[in-house]
Amino acid sequence: MSREDLELSKLHFEVESLKNQLTQAQQEKRKLELEVELLLSQVGRFGTFARVAWPIVSVILSTVIAGLALWFTFNQKSSELDHQKSAIAFSAIHDATDDSKGNDVRISAIWALSPFFGDNNETQFFSTAHTLVTVLVTGADDDNLEKAYSKHAIRVAAAEVLGRATPCQPNQKDVQLFTKRLLFNSVGSLDTPGLVSIEESSVVTHRAALKGASGAQTPGADLKLSAIRLVVERYRYCLANTDLSGYDLNKINFSGAHLEGADLRASDIRGGNLSGADLQGADLSETHLADTLNWRESNVNGTDIRSLQDAPVGFRDWALDQHAVEMESSAWRSWNSKKRVEPHDWSKWRASGFAVNRDGVPVQ
C-alpha cells in the first residue's frame, strides 16, 4: 500500500473516532437532560402527587378492593347459611308433623324448630308457628285414653317451644306480634284470628259434641286443651285485652297475670290460681270460677261479673266491694269505652244497678 493510501486510511480512522466521540457526547447530553426532567418532575405538582399522595391512594385502593372481596365472600357465606337454615327448618317441619315418625324423632324435630320461632325471616317464622300450633293439637279428638296419652309428650314439647322460656319480657319487642296477631285473638278484632284461638274453639266445640247428653269421656280433646292451656299460662304476663272467651282454663296458674281488659266470658277457670292477677276492666260474665284459689288477692276493679257460674262463696260480695260491676254487655262496653268513669257515689250507683246513659256515663 502506498504512503498516500496509508495516510488516507489513517485520516478515515480518525474521522470515525471523532464521530463516535460525538455520538457518545450526545448520548451523555441526553442522559443529563432526562435526569434534569426527572428532578423537575419531583418538584412539580404532579411530581409531588406521585411522590407523596400516590402511596396513600394506593393503600386506600388496596383496602377498598380487599373490603369488596370480603363483602362478596360474606354474602356468599350468608346465602349458603340461609340455604342451610331453610333446609334444616323444612326437614324439622316435615319430621314434626309426620305421624309415622316415633315420638323421639318428632319431639327432636319440634325442638329443632325453636330457633325459627321468632326468626327475622318471616317465612320461616310463620311456617314454624303454624307447624307448632298444628302439632299442639296432634291426634284425634276422639282418641281413647291410651292413644291420647301416647301423643301427649309431643303436644307438650310444642307448647314449650311456643311458650318459650321467658315470654313477655320488656326486651322482647316481638311479644305483641306473638300474643295479639298470631297466637290469640284480640278483644274487638276479628280480622286476624289467632292460631291458638282457632284450635281452642274447634276442639271445645267438638268435645261438646262428643260428650253429648251422656257426658262421655273425651281424653283426646281434653289433653289437647291442656296443651293449649300450658301456652296460655306461659303468656299470662302479656294477655291484656286478649280474647280468651270460651277457653278451657281449668286449674290454670294465673298468678301475677296481666288480664286487664281481657275477654273471659264463659271461660272455665275452675281451680285456677288468681293470686296477684290483674283483672281490671276484664269481662268475667258467665265465667266458671268454682274452687279458684287466692281470688281475694286479685284486682277486679271495673270487672264485669254478671251471671257468674259457680263462683266461690263470698266472691260476688267481695268483688262488688272492690268496685266490680254487674252490667249488661252493651252497657258495660259503653262504660268501658269511656275508660270506666267513676260515679260520684259508688254505693248509690251499685244500688241503682250500675245504670249508665247513652254516653256510658254512670247515672245515679
Protein Blocks (a to p, Z undefined) as FASTA:
>chain_A
ZZklmmmmmmmmmmmmmmmmmmmmmmmmmmmmmmmmmmmmmmmmklmmmmmmmmmmmmmm
mmmmmmmmmmmmmmmmmmmmmmmmmmmmmmmmmmmmmmkbcfklmmmmmmmmmmmnopab
lklmmmmmmmmmmmmmgcjfkbcfklmmmmmmmmmmmmmmmnombghiaklmklmmmmmm
mmpccehiaklccfklmmmmmmmmmmmmmnmmnopacfklmmmmmmmmmmmmmmmmmmgh
iafehiacehiafehiacehiafehiafehiafehiacehiafehiafehiahklmpcce
hiacehiahiaehklmmmmmnopacddfklmmmmmmnoppacfblmlmmmnoopacfkop
acZZ
